[in-house]
Amino acid sequence: MTTSIQDTRAPRASAPATATRPASRPGPVRSLLADPGYGPLPALLLTLTAVTGIVDAVSILSLGRVFVANMTGNVVFAGFAAVGAPGFSLSASLFALAGFLAGAAIGGCLTARAGSDRGVLLRAGAAAELVLVAAALVLAAASGAPGISHGTSAITGAAFGPAVIDALAALLAVGLGIQNAVARKLAVPDMTTTVLTMTLTGLAAEIRDALCRFGGRATVSPAARVAAGKTLARRLIVIGTMIAGAVTGALLVLDVSPVSALGLSTALLMIVAAGAALAARRPAAWRAVRG
């Protein structure tokens, strides 16, 4: 008969489990700018959104109340000027409207030439806009007008002469027309870079849905909640960027000079053009046009 001998040794103490920290979720800005589906597009388009705010500050505050990026407002301003409302320039509004249409047509040509490559499209569009805004900067600086070295708050008359105003409105509008057409083709959600109407509408809808879900105690899946939060954050970032650009542009135009605001716009466009050129050199999935 075999006798079983039980092991009376104390069991070995198991190694303490190492506590694993849950991976921290990226913040809304990082999540937006690091989206692999869009690559560097969100960051570059946000910069163009800031440019829009700065350039519209120049046009509204120093070119006779004319929009160069928002043609809905520009058409309304043209109507005001047509009936003789003080402070509005009919010629500048018409030059801006014609320039924007020409810029949108140029943007369409760039889209056709770039084909399905979003990197090449943004590179071409940013380069073309940079040339036009830089030309406006040179024209304004060489005009000899008070707007070269004085903010509009310190000028009793116009910052520039009528001919220079019309030319600046046309040049800037062509550039923003190109930007609008290119951003439309790139199709990054909520980043039209020039118009916030649909972004604001979407923001209001998101807030309404959130209030309705909270009030009705509706059950929402975690994935849907995260997606809604990202959408809300993206729209708030876009709106905040436009406001920041407008505030910066207004401060420069009022207290420094319109030329300084054009200089800042040119510098930002140089950054976008350089970033787009670098991005277009590397093959990546985000470069393919969707849809």
C-alpha positions as semicolon CSV with decimal commas, in nm:
position;residue;x (nm);y (nm);z (nm)
1;M;0,000;0,000;0,000
2;T;0,134;0,335;-0,093
3;T;0,111;0,613;0,152
4;S;0,044;0,963;0,014
5;I;0,247;1,226;0,174
6;Q;0,090;1,569;0,177
7;D;0,308;1,871;0,115
8;T;0,295;2,070;0,433
9;R;0,507;2,352;0,306
10;A;0,348;2,695;0,313
11;P;0,230;2,805;-0,027
12;R;0,447;3,053;-0,204
13;A;0,329;3,408;-0,189
14;S;0,216;3,513;-0,532
15;A;0,392;3,810;-0,684
16;P;0,192;4,128;-0,632
17;A;-0,003;4,218;-0,939
18;T;0,123;4,531;-1,100
19;A;-0,147;4,793;-1,120
20;T;-0,211;4,894;-1,477
21;R;-0,321;5,248;-1,530
22;P;-0,590;5,296;-1,783
23;A;-0,469;5,470;-2,093
24;S;-0,548;5,836;-2,063
25;R;-0,781;5,968;-2,324
26;P;-0,644;6,247;-2,539
27;G;-0,798;6,588;-2,489
28;P;-1,037;6,731;-2,750
29;V;-0,771;6,938;-2,922
30;R;-0,523;6,650;-2,942
31;S;-0,797;6,410;-3,049
32;L;-0,899;6,647;-3,328
33;L;-0,549;6,723;-3,452
34;A;-0,425;6,363;-3,430
35;D;-0,709;6,199;-3,623
36;P;-0,537;5,944;-3,851
37;G;-0,822;5,972;-4,099
38;Y;-0,735;6,335;-4,174
39;G;-0,364;6,356;-4,094
40;P;-0,243;6,717;-4,067
41;L;-0,555;6,859;-4,235
42;P;-0,737;6,968;-3,915
43;A;-0,439;7,166;-3,784
44;L;-0,376;7,333;-4,119
45;L;-0,744;7,412;-4,175
46;L;-0,772;7,559;-3,827
47;T;-0,487;7,791;-3,919
48;L;-0,674;7,892;-4,234
49;T;-0,981;7,957;-4,019
50;A;-0,775;8,201;-3,811
51;V;-0,655;8,364;-4,133
52;T;-1,017;8,417;-4,235
53;G;-1,091;8,601;-3,912
54;I;-0,785;8,823;-3,952
55;V;-0,847;8,905;-4,319
56;D;-1,215;8,982;-4,263
57;A;-1,112;9,216;-3,981
58;V;-0,892;9,399;-4,234
59;S;-1,169;9,418;-4,493
60;I;-1,447;9,524;-4,256
61;L;-1,247;9,777;-4,057
62;S;-1,028;9,932;-4,325
63;L;-1,177;9,864;-4,670
64;G;-1,517;10,022;-4,634
65;R;-1,716;9,750;-4,460
66;V;-1,674;9,474;-4,715
67;F;-1,647;9,101;-4,659
68;V;-1,389;8,910;-4,858
69;A;-1,465;8,565;-4,714
70;N;-1,839;8,569;-4,645
71;M;-2,030;8,647;-4,962
72;T;-2,370;8,636;-4,794
73;G;-2,275;8,933;-4,582
74;N;-2,100;9,096;-4,876
75;V;-2,411;9,082;-5,094
76;V;-2,609;9,243;-4,812
77;F;-2,343;9,513;-4,776
78;A;-2,358;9,576;-5,151
79;G;-2,731;9,631;-5,114
80;F;-2,670;9,880;-4,833
81;A;-2,414;10,065;-5,044
82;A;-2,647;10,070;-5,345
83;V;-2,903;10,277;-5,155
84;G;-2,639;10,516;-5,024
85;A;-2,596;10,388;-4,667
86;P;-2,294;10,569;-4,520
87;G;-1,973;10,379;-4,457
88;F;-2,024;10,113;-4,726
89;S;-1,840;10,087;-5,058
90;L;-2,038;9,952;-5,351
91;S;-1,732;9,919;-5,574
92;A;-1,534;9,732;-5,308
93;S;-1,825;9,495;-5,249
94;L;-1,857;9,425;-5,621
95;F;-1,482;9,376;-5,663
96;A;-1,485;9,137;-5,366
97;L;-1,781;8,944;-5,508
98;A;-1,617;8,913;-5,851
99;G;-1,285;8,818;-5,690
100;F;-1,443;8,550;-5,475
101;L;-1,617;8,394;-5,774
102;A;-1,290;8,398;-5,966
103;G;-1,110;8,242;-5,670
104;A;-1,372;7,968;-5,638
105;A;-1,329;7,892;-6,009
106;I;-0,951;7,876;-5,965
107;G;-1,002;7,646;-5,668
108;G;-1,216;7,421;-5,887
109;C;-0,935;7,403;-6,143
110;L;-0,684;7,315;-5,870
111;T;-0,922;7,044;-5,748
112;A;-0,942;6,894;-6,096
113;R;-0,564;6,897;-6,136
114;A;-0,501;6,746;-5,792
115;G;-0,739;6,461;-5,861
116;S;-0,800;6,249;-5,552
117;D;-0,490;6,366;-5,361
118;R;-0,586;6,594;-5,074
119;G;-0,225;6,666;-4,985
120;V;-0,148;6,798;-5,333
121;L;-0,473;6,998;-5,336
122;L;-0,404;7,174;-5,007
123;R;-0,045;7,245;-5,113
124;A;-0,161;7,409;-5,438
125;G;-0,444;7,601;-5,274
126;A;-0,231;7,733;-4,987
127;A;0,045;7,839;-5,225
128;A;-0,197;8,025;-5,450
129;E;-0,362;8,200;-5,155
130;L;-0,023;8,292;-5,012
131;V;0,076;8,463;-5,339
132;L;-0,246;8,665;-5,346
133;V;-0,239;8,775;-4,981
134;A;0,131;8,860;-5,012
135;A;0,049;9,069;-5,320
136;A;-0,218;9,251;-5,117
137;L;0,038;9,313;-4,843
138;V;0,288;9,458;-5,092
139;L;0,021;9,675;-5,252
140;A;-0,098;9,809;-4,918
141;A;0,256;9,875;-4,797
142;A;0,351;10,056;-5,119
143;S;0,034;10,267;-5,135
144;G;0,165;10,548;-4,915
145;A;-0,173;10,557;-4,738
146;P;-0,221;10,621;-4,364
147;G;-0,306;10,253;-4,317
148;I;0,060;10,165;-4,354
149;S;0,166;10,289;-4,013
150;H;-0,150;10,390;-3,827
151;G;-0,439;10,195;-3,684
152;T;-0,783;10,292;-3,809
153;S;-0,880;10,420;-3,464
154;A;-0,619;10,696;-3,510
155;I;-0,720;10,785;-3,868
156;T;-0,997;11,034;-3,936
157;G;-1,036;10,947;-4,304
158;A;-0,996;10,629;-4,505
159;A;-0,701;10,402;-4,438
160;F;-0,645;10,360;-4,814
161;G;-0,750;10,535;-5,134
162;P;-1,052;10,411;-5,334
163;A;-0,844;10,238;-5,603
164;V;-0,628;10,061;-5,346
165;I;-0,937;9,953;-5,152
166;D;-1,093;9,798;-5,462
167;A;-0,769;9,621;-5,555
168;L;-0,716;9,489;-5,201
169;A;-1,075;9,366;-5,182
170;A;-1,036;9,182;-5,511
171;L;-0,700;9,023;-5,425
172;L;-0,809;8,908;-5,081
173;A;-1,141;8,779;-5,210
174;V;-0,972;8,573;-5,481
175;G;-0,751;8,415;-5,215
176;L;-1,044;8,338;-4,986
177;G;-1,245;8,202;-5,278
178;I;-0,965;7,955;-5,347
179;Q;-0,951;7,865;-4,979
180;N;-1,325;7,805;-4,967
181;A;-1,325;7,579;-5,272
182;V;-1,026;7,379;-5,150
183;A;-1,167;7,333;-4,797
184;R;-1,496;7,218;-4,946
185;K;-1,320;6,946;-5,144
186;L;-1,104;6,839;-4,849
187;A;-1,430;6,774;-4,661
188;V;-1,302;6,776;-4,304
189;P;-1,617;6,793;-4,084
190;D;-1,712;7,146;-3,971
191;M;-1,395;7,298;-4,120
192;T;-1,516;7,510;-4,408
193;T;-1,263;7,772;-4,280
194;T;-1,470;8,068;-4,404
195;V;-1,836;8,026;-4,301
196;L;-1,964;7,913;-3,961
197;T;-2,338;7,908;-4,028
198;M;-2,368;7,529;-4,053
199;T;-2,116;7,481;-3,772
200;L;-2,326;7,700;-3,541
201;T;-2,641;7,521;-3,650
202;G;-2,481;7,185;-3,574
203;L;-2,359;7,316;-3,238
204;A;-2,710;7,425;-3,142
205;A;-2,845;7,086;-3,249
206;E;-2,585;6,904;-3,039
207;I;-2,669;7,110;-2,732
208;R;-3,041;7,055;-2,789
209;D;-2,995;6,678;-2,821
210;A;-2,786;6,669;-2,506
211;L;-3,051;6,859;-2,310
212;C;-3,327;6,637;-2,445
213;R;-3,136;6,322;-2,353
214;F;-3,066;6,457;-2,005
215;G;-3,423;6,570;-1,951
216;G;-3,572;6,246;-2,077
217;R;-3,311;6,029;-1,902
218;A;-3,253;5,855;-2,235
219;T;-3,000;5,574;-2,238
220;V;-2,702;5,657;-2,459
221;S;-2,423;5,414;-2,535
222;P;-2,072;5,512;-2,426
223;A;-1,953;5,510;-2,788
224;A;-2,232;5,747;-2,893
225;R;-2,156;5,973;-2,598
226;V;-1,787;5,988;-2,690
227;A;-1,866;6,060;-3,055
228;A;-2,108;6,338;-2,960
229;G;-1,849;6,487;-2,726
230;K;-1,586;6,490;-2,999
231;T;-1,824;6,657;-3,242
232;L;-1,919;6,921;-2,988
233;A;-1,553;6,986;-2,900
234;R;-1,456;7,011;-3,268
235;R;-1,725;7,270;-3,337
236;L;-1,632;7,474;-3,031
237;I;-1,265;7,471;-3,134
238;V;-1,349;7,589;-3,487
239;I;-1,571;7,872;-3,359
240;G;-1,313;7,973;-3,101
241;T;-1,040;7,980;-3,366
242;M;-1,243;8,209;-3,589
243;I;-1,315;8,441;-3,297
244;A;-0,949;8,445;-3,197
245;G;-0,848;8,537;-3,552
246;A;-1,107;8,814;-3,568
247;V;-1,006;8,956;-3,230
248;T;-0,636;8,950;-3,320
249;G;-0,701;9,107;-3,659
250;A;-0,923;9,377;-3,511
251;L;-0,665;9,469;-3,249
252;L;-0,395;9,499;-3,513
253;V;-0,612;9,698;-3,755
254;L;-0,743;9,937;-3,489
255;D;-0,430;9,992;-3,282
256;V;-0,132;9,912;-3,509
257;S;-0,216;9,914;-3,880
258;P;-0,409;9,712;-4,140
259;V;-0,074;9,629;-4,299
260;S;0,039;9,454;-3,982
261;A;-0,271;9,233;-3,992
262;L;-0,201;9,147;-4,355
263;G;0,156;9,065;-4,256
264;L;0,034;8,823;-3,989
265;S;-0,202;8,660;-4,240
266;T;0,085;8,617;-4,483
267;A;0,301;8,457;-4,214
268;L;0,027;8,210;-4,119
269;L;-0,027;8,119;-4,484
270;M;0,346;8,054;-4,519
271;I;0,316;7,805;-4,233
272;V;0,017;7,635;-4,395
273;A;0,186;7,621;-4,736
274;A;0,504;7,477;-4,585
275;G;0,312;7,224;-4,378
276;A;0,105;7,116;-4,677
277;A;0,417;7,084;-4,892
278;L;0,585;6,860;-4,633
279;A;0,272;6,650;-4,587
280;A;0,231;6,603;-4,964
281;R;0,575;6,441;-4,983
282;R;0,476;6,144;-4,767
283;P;0,234;5,873;-4,882
284;A;-0,055;5,833;-4,638
285;A;-0,411;5,706;-4,634
286;W;-0,559;6,045;-4,538
287;R;-0,449;6,195;-4,869
288;A;-0,719;6,008;-5,063
289;V;-1,035;6,213;-5,122
290;R;-1,333;6,045;-4,959
291;G;-1,666;5,995;-5,128
